[in-house]
Amino acid sequence: KLSVSRDKAALNVEERLINAYNRIRGNAGNGLAVVKVKRGACGGCFNIVPHQRQADIKDQKKIIVCEHCGRILADVEDAGLSKK
């Protein structure tokens, strides 16, 4: 069911982006090509993502990849810390 949904969604994406996604997914040990930034670190390799990169990810104007593992960074999860 998920494969059918994935294939249907892929029809609306450029072929070069699908090829890049499949390449990244194949190289990742756990099969995750797209991950979140959690507590300032990549959700795939757990290396620190610089603050400027996190801001670029939040802007969602271009595809940002992790400098260490090459996974696509999709979202920045806040640490849940509030400043008072």
C-alpha positions as CSV (number, residue, x, y, z in Angstrom):
1,K,0.0,0.0,0.0
2,L,2.8,2.4,0.9
3,S,4.8,1.5,-2.2
4,V,1.8,2.4,-4.4
5,S,1.3,5.7,-2.6
6,R,5.1,6.4,-3.0
7,D,5.0,5.7,-6.7
8,K,2.0,7.9,-7.2
9,A,3.7,10.8,-5.3
10,A,6.9,10.3,-7.3
11,L,5.1,11.2,-10.5
12,N,5.0,14.8,-9.4
13,V,8.7,15.1,-8.7
14,E,11.6,15.7,-11.1
15,E,13.4,12.5,-12.2
16,R,16.8,13.8,-11.1
17,L,15.5,14.4,-7.6
18,I,14.0,10.9,-7.4
19,N,17.3,9.4,-8.6
20,A,19.2,11.3,-6.0
21,Y,16.7,10.2,-3.3
22,N,17.0,6.6,-4.3
23,R,20.8,6.8,-4.3
24,I,20.9,8.3,-0.8
25,R,18.4,5.8,0.4
26,G,20.5,2.9,-1.0
27,N,23.6,4.2,0.7
28,A,22.0,4.7,4.1
29,G,22.5,1.8,6.4
30,N,19.0,2.0,7.8
31,G,17.3,3.0,4.5
32,L,16.4,6.5,5.7
33,A,17.1,9.2,3.1
34,V,15.2,12.0,4.7
35,V,15.6,12.8,8.4
36,K,14.8,15.5,11.0
37,V,17.3,17.6,12.9
38,K,16.7,16.7,16.5
39,R,18.4,18.7,19.3
40,G,20.7,20.3,16.8
41,A,22.0,17.0,15.3
42,C,21.3,15.1,12.1
43,G,18.7,12.3,12.7
44,G,20.8,9.9,10.6
45,C,24.4,10.3,11.7
46,F,23.9,12.4,14.9
47,N,26.5,14.9,13.9
48,I,25.9,18.6,14.9
49,V,24.1,20.7,12.2
50,P,25.3,24.4,12.3
51,H,22.7,27.0,13.3
52,Q,22.9,28.6,9.9
53,R,22.1,25.3,8.2
54,Q,19.2,24.8,10.6
55,A,17.8,28.3,9.6
56,D,18.2,27.3,5.9
57,I,16.2,24.1,6.5
58,K,13.4,26.0,8.3
59,D,13.2,28.4,5.3
60,Q,12.4,25.5,3.0
61,K,13.7,27.2,-0.1
62,K,16.1,24.5,-1.2
63,I,17.1,21.0,-0.4
64,I,19.7,20.8,2.4
65,V,21.8,17.7,2.9
66,C,23.9,16.7,5.9
67,E,27.5,17.5,5.4
68,H,28.6,14.2,7.0
69,C,26.2,11.5,5.9
70,G,24.5,13.1,2.8
71,R,21.0,12.5,4.0
72,I,18.3,15.1,3.2
73,L,17.5,17.3,6.2
74,A,13.7,17.9,6.2
75,D,12.8,19.6,9.4
76,V,14.2,21.1,12.5
77,E,12.7,19.9,15.8
78,D,13.0,22.4,18.6
79,A,14.7,21.2,21.8
80,G,11.6,22.3,23.8
81,L,13.7,24.7,25.9
82,S,11.9,28.0,26.5
83,K,13.8,31.2,27.2
84,K,12.6,33.3,30.1
